[in-house]
Amino acid sequence: MHFAPVIINNELYQNANLKPEVYNHYLKPYLFDGSQSGAFFLPILLHPKSKGEITLASRDPFAHPIINPNYLEDEEDFHTLVEACKLVEKICQSEPLKGIFNSTAKVMNVDEVSENEDQFWESFVRKYSVTVYHPIGT
């Protein structure tokens, strides 16, 4: 789990690898005066089992390669993130954090809110998972 204090502002989506529409629709409405302090609770796979591949696009040595990361191809990776998201939600709803941190997961995935918690989190992970850099050190 990666807990990151952040300043939520209009540069956040670039620094956090978020799509601009995710920032504009789900985070920006909660800002006061265009900026505020907050935190990200990010489940991270430190040892993913999914394997990507890099292949040559052509014989041209200056041509960019084809990169297919195959994120979440391995079902264990996917289910690990689903369980981690459930844990983050549980942490945010526990005392003394309840009322301090507002989870945006339910708002971001409002179309998928259902009685089935697993289906909700599976949809959330498929829609909103992002990559991070050097999660284990510098």
BAGU-809529 format. One record per atom (N, C-alpha, C): residue number from 1; residue in one letter; atom name; x negated, z, y. Coordinates in steps of 0.1 Angstrom, whole numbers, plus 5000, padded with zeros to 4 digits. Example, Ala and Ser with C-alpha at 12.3 -4.5 7.8 and 13.67 -1.06 7.14 Angstrom:
<pts>
pos code site u w v
1 A N 4868 5078 4943
1 A CA 4877 5078 4955
1 A C 4868 5078 4967
2 S N 4872 5071 4978
2 S CA 4863 5071 4989
2 S C 4871 5079 5000
</pts>
This chain:
<pts>
pos code site u w v
1 M N 4992 5000 4988
1 M CA 5000 5000 5000
1 M C 4991 5000 5012
2 H N 4995 4992 5022
2 H CA 4987 4991 5034
2 H C 4996 4996 5046
3 F N 4992 5006 5052
3 F CA 5000 5011 5064
3 F C 4992 5007 5076
4 A N 4998 5000 5085
4 A CA 4991 4994 5096
4 A C 4998 4998 5109
5 P N 4992 5006 5118
5 P CA 4998 5008 5131
5 P C 4996 4995 5139
6 V N 5006 4991 5146
6 V CA 5006 4978 5154
6 V C 5012 4980 5167
7 I N 5008 4971 5176
7 I CA 5015 4969 5189
7 I C 5024 4957 5187
8 I N 5037 4959 5187
8 I CA 5046 4948 5185
8 I C 5048 4940 5198
9 N N 5043 4928 5198
9 N CA 5045 4920 5210
9 N C 5045 4905 5206
10 N N 5044 4896 5216
10 N CA 5046 4882 5213
10 N C 5034 4876 5205
11 E N 5023 4883 5204
11 E CA 5011 4878 5196
11 E C 5011 4884 5182
12 L N 5021 4892 5179
12 L CA 5021 4899 5166
12 L C 5022 4889 5155
13 Y N 5031 4879 5156
13 Y CA 5034 4870 5145
13 Y C 5021 4862 5141
14 Q N 5013 4859 5151
14 Q CA 5000 4852 5148
14 Q C 4991 4861 5141
15 N N 4989 4873 5146
15 N CA 4980 4882 5140
15 N C 4984 4887 5126
16 A N 4997 4888 5124
16 A CA 5002 4893 5111
16 A C 5006 4881 5101
17 N N 5003 4869 5105
17 N CA 5006 4858 5096
17 N C 5021 4856 5094
18 L N 5029 4859 5104
18 L CA 5044 4858 5103
18 L C 5048 4845 5110
19 K N 5058 4839 5104
19 K CA 5064 4827 5111
19 K C 5070 4831 5124
20 P N 5069 4823 5134
20 P CA 5074 4826 5147
20 P C 5089 4829 5147
21 E N 5097 4822 5138
21 E CA 5111 4825 5138
21 E C 5114 4839 5132
22 V N 5105 4844 5123
22 V CA 5107 4857 5117
22 V C 5105 4867 5128
23 Y N 5095 4866 5136
23 Y CA 5092 4875 5147
23 Y C 5104 4874 5157
24 N N 5107 4862 5162
24 N CA 5117 4861 5172
24 N C 5131 4866 5168
25 H N 5134 4864 5155
25 H CA 5148 4868 5151
25 H C 5149 4883 5146
26 Y N 5138 4888 5140
26 Y CA 5139 4901 5134
26 Y C 5131 4912 5141
27 L N 5121 4909 5148
27 L CA 5113 4920 5155
27 L C 5115 4920 5170
28 K N 5115 4909 5176
28 K CA 5116 4908 5191
28 K C 5129 4915 5196
29 P N 5140 4915 5189
29 P CA 5152 4922 5195
29 P C 5150 4937 5196
30 Y N 5141 4942 5189
30 Y CA 5139 4957 5189
30 Y C 5129 4961 5199
31 L N 5123 4952 5207
31 L CA 5113 4955 5216
31 L C 5119 4960 5230
32 F N 5112 4969 5236
32 F CA 5115 4974 5249
32 F C 5104 4969 5258
33 D N 5107 4963 5269
33 D CA 5097 4958 5279
33 D C 5087 4948 5272
34 G N 5091 4941 5262
34 G CA 5083 4931 5256
34 G C 5072 4936 5246
35 S N 5071 4949 5245
35 S CA 5060 4955 5236
35 S C 5063 4969 5233
36 Q N 5059 4973 5221
36 Q CA 5061 4987 5217
36 Q C 5052 4990 5205
37 S N 5049 5003 5203
37 S CA 5041 5007 5191
37 S C 5050 5007 5179
38 G N 5044 5004 5168
38 G CA 5051 5005 5155
38 G C 5042 5005 5144
39 A N 5047 5003 5132
39 A CA 5038 5003 5120
39 A C 5044 4993 5110
40 F N 5035 4987 5102
40 F CA 5038 4979 5091
40 F C 5035 4987 5078
41 F N 5044 4987 5069
41 F CA 5042 4992 5056
41 F C 5042 4980 5046
42 L N 5030 4976 5042
42 L CA 5028 4964 5035
42 L C 5024 4966 5020
43 P N 5032 4963 5011
43 P CA 5027 4963 4997
43 P C 5017 4951 4995
44 I N 5006 4954 4989
44 I CA 4996 4944 4987
44 I C 4991 4944 4972
45 L N 4990 4932 4967
45 L CA 4984 4930 4954
45 L C 4969 4929 4955
46 L N 4962 4940 4951
46 L CA 4948 4939 4951
46 L C 4941 4932 4940
47 H N 4948 4931 4929
47 H CA 4943 4924 4917
47 H C 4954 4914 4911
48 P N 4957 4904 4919
48 P CA 4968 4895 4914
48 P C 4964 4888 4902
49 K N 4973 4885 4893
49 K CA 4971 4878 4881
49 K C 4973 4863 4883
50 S N 4981 4859 4893
50 S CA 4983 4845 4895
50 S C 4970 4838 4899
51 K N 4968 4826 4894
51 K CA 4956 4818 4897
51 K C 4960 4805 4904
52 G N 4953 4803 4915
52 G CA 4954 4790 4922
52 G C 4944 4780 4918
53 E N 4944 4769 4925
53 E CA 4934 4759 4922
53 E C 4931 4751 4935
54 I N 4919 4746 4935
54 I CA 4914 4737 4946
54 I C 4909 4724 4939
55 T N 4915 4713 4943
55 T CA 4911 4700 4938
55 T C 4907 4691 4949
56 L N 4899 4681 4946
56 L CA 4895 4671 4955
56 L C 4907 4662 4958
57 A N 4908 4659 4971
57 A CA 4919 4650 4975
57 A C 4915 4635 4973
58 S N 4902 4633 4974
58 S CA 4896 4619 4972
58 S C 4881 4620 4970
59 R N 4875 4608 4969
59 R CA 4861 4608 4967
59 R C 4854 4610 4981
60 D N 4861 4609 4992
60 D CA 4855 4611 5005
60 D C 4851 4626 5007
61 P N 4838 4628 5009
61 P CA 4833 4642 5010
61 P C 4838 4649 5022
62 F N 4844 4642 5032
62 F CA 4849 4648 5044
62 F C 4864 4650 5044
63 A N 4870 4646 5033
63 A CA 4885 4648 5032
63 A C 4887 4663 5028
64 H N 4897 4669 5034
64 H CA 4900 4682 5030
64 H C 4905 4683 5016
65 P N 4902 4694 5009
65 P CA 4906 4695 4995
65 P C 4921 4699 4995
66 I N 4927 4698 4983
66 I CA 4941 4702 4981
66 I C 4940 4716 4976
67 I N 4946 4725 4983
67 I CA 4946 4739 4979
67 I C 4960 4743 4975
68 N N 4961 4748 4963
68 N CA 4974 4753 4958
68 N C 4972 4768 4953
69 P N 4976 4777 4961
69 P CA 4973 4791 4958
69 P C 4981 4797 4946
70 N N 4992 4791 4944
70 N CA 5001 4796 4933
70 N C 5005 4810 4934
71 Y N 5008 4815 4947
71 Y CA 5012 4828 4949
71 Y C 5024 4832 4940
72 L N 5023 4844 4935
72 L CA 5034 4849 4927
72 L C 5038 4841 4915
73 E N 5030 4833 4910
73 E CA 5033 4825 4898
73 E C 5034 4834 4886
74 D N 5025 4844 4885
74 D CA 5026 4853 4874
74 D C 5037 4863 4877
75 E N 5046 4865 4867
75 E CA 5058 4873 4868
75 E C 5054 4888 4871
76 E N 5042 4892 4866
76 E CA 5038 4906 4868
76 E C 5035 4908 4883
77 D N 5029 4899 4889
77 D CA 5026 4900 4904
77 D C 5039 4901 4911
78 F N 5048 4893 4908
78 F CA 5061 4893 4915
78 F C 5068 4906 4913
79 H N 5069 4911 4901
79 H CA 5076 4924 4898
79 H C 5069 4936 4904
80 T N 5056 4935 4905
80 T CA 5048 4946 4911
80 T C 5052 4946 4926
81 L N 5053 4935 4933
81 L CA 5057 4935 4947
81 L C 5071 4940 4949
82 V N 5080 4936 4940
82 V CA 5094 4941 4941
82 V C 5094 4956 4940
83 E N 5087 4962 4930
83 E CA 5087 4976 4929
83 E C 5080 4983 4941
84 A N 5070 4977 4946
84 A CA 5063 4982 4958
84 A C 5072 4982 4970
85 C N 5080 4972 4972
85 C CA 5090 4971 4983
85 C C 5100 4982 4982
86 K N 5105 4985 4969
86 K CA 5114 4996 4967
86 K C 5108 5009 4971
87 L N 5095 5011 4968
87 L CA 5088 5023 4971
87 L C 5087 5025 4987
88 V N 5083 5014 4993
88 V CA 5083 5014 5008
88 V C 5096 5019 5014
89 E N 5107 5013 5009
89 E CA 5120 5017 5014
89 E C 5123 5031 5012
90 K N 5119 5036 5000
90 K CA 5121 5050 4997
90 K C 5113 5059 5006
91 I N 5100 5055 5009
91 I CA 5092 5063 5018
91 I C 5098 5063 5032
92 C N 5103 5052 5037
92 C CA 5108 5051 5050
92 C C 5121 5060 5051
93 Q N 5128 5062 5040
93 Q CA 5141 5069 5040
93 Q C 5139 5084 5037
94 S N 5126 5088 5034
94 S CA 5123 5102 5031
94 S C 5121 5110 5044
95 E N 5123 5123 5043
95 E CA 5119 5132 5054
95 E C 5104 5134 5054
96 P N 5098 5134 5064
96 P CA 5102 5134 5078
96 P C 5103 5120 5085
97 L N 5101 5110 5077
97 L CA 5100 5096 5083
97 L C 5114 5090 5086
98 K N 5124 5095 5079
98 K CA 5138 5090 5082
98 K C 5141 5092 5096
99 G N 5145 5082 5103
99 G CA 5149 5083 5117
99 G C 5137 5079 5126
100 I N 5125 5079 5121
100 I CA 5114 5075 5129
100 I C 5111 5060 5127
101 F N 5111 5056 5114
101 F CA 5108 5042 5110
101 F C 5121 5036 5106
102 N N 5124 5024 5112
102 N CA 5135 5016 5108
102 N C 5131 5004 5099
103 S N 5136 5003 5087
103 S CA 5132 4992 5079
103 S C 5140 4980 5084
104 T N 5133 4969 5085
104 T CA 5140 4956 5089
104 T C 5143 4948 5077
105 A N 5140 4953 5065
105 A CA 5142 4945 5053
105 A C 5157 4941 5051
106 K N 5165 4950 5053
106 K CA 5180 4948 5051
106 K C 5185 4938 5062
107 V N 5180 4939 5074
107 V CA 5184 4930 5085
107 V C 5178 4916 5082
108 M N 5165 4915 5078
108 M CA 5159 4902 5075
108 M C 5165 4895 5063
109 N N 5170 4902 5054
109 N CA 5176 4896 5042
109 N C 5191 4899 5041
110 V N 5198 4899 5052
110 V CA 5212 4903 5053
110 V C 5220 4894 5044
111 D N 5217 4881 5042
111 D CA 5225 4872 5033
111 D C 5224 4876 5019
112 E N 5214 4884 5015
112 E CA 5213 4888 5001
112 E C 5217 4903 4998
113 V N 5222 4910 5008
113 V CA 5226 4924 5006
113 V C 5237 4924 4995
114 S N 5234 4931 4985
114 S CA 5244 4932 4974
114 S C 5243 4946 4967
115 E N 5251 4948 4957
115 E CA 5251 4961 4950
115 E C 5238 4961 4941
116 N N 5233 4949 4938
116 N CA 5221 4949 4929
116 N C 5208 4949 4936
117 E N 5202 4961 4936
117 E CA 5190 4963 4944
117 E C 5179 4954 4939
118 D N 5177 4952 4927
118 D CA 5167 4943 4922
118 D C 5168 4929 4927
119 Q N 5180 4924 4927
119 Q CA 5183 4910 4932
119 Q C 5179 4909 4947
120 F N 5183 4920 4955
120 F CA 5180 4920 4969
120 F C 5165 4919 4971
121 W N 5157 4928 4964
121 W CA 5142 4928 4966
121 W C 5135 4916 4961
122 E N 5140 4910 4950
122 E CA 5135 4898 4945
122 E C 5136 4887 4955
123 S N 5148 4886 4961
123 S CA 5150 4876 4972
123 S C 5141 4879 4984
124 F N 5140 4891 4988
124 F CA 5131 4895 4999
124 F C 5117 4891 4997
125 V N 5112 4894 4985
125 V CA 5098 4891 4982
125 V C 5095 4876 4982
126 R N 5105 4868 4976
126 R CA 5103 4854 4976
126 R C 5104 4848 4990
127 K N 5112 4853 4999
127 K CA 5113 4848 5013
127 K C 5102 4852 5022
128 Y N 5097 4864 5021
128 Y CA 5089 4870 5032
128 Y C 5075 4874 5028
129 S N 5071 4872 5016
129 S CA 5057 4875 5013
129 S C 5047 4867 5021
130 V N 5037 4874 5025
130 V CA 5026 4867 5033
130 V C 5013 4871 5027
131 T N 5002 4864 5030
131 T CA 4989 4867 5026
131 T C 4982 4876 5036
132 V N 4972 4883 5031
132 V CA 4964 4892 5040
132 V C 4950 4889 5037
133 Y N 4941 4893 5046
133 Y CA 4927 4891 5044
133 Y C 4920 4905 5042
134 H N 4909 4904 5034
134 H CA 4901 4916 5030
134 H C 4909 4929 5029
135 P N 4919 4930 5020
135 P CA 4926 4942 5020
135 P C 4918 4954 5013
136 I N 4906 4951 5008
136 I CA 4899 4962 5002
136 I C 4887 4967 5010
137 G N 4884 4961 5021
137 G CA 4872 4966 5029
137 G C 4868 4955 5039
138 T N 4856 4957 5044
138 T CA 4852 4947 5054
138 T C 4840 4939 5048
</pts>
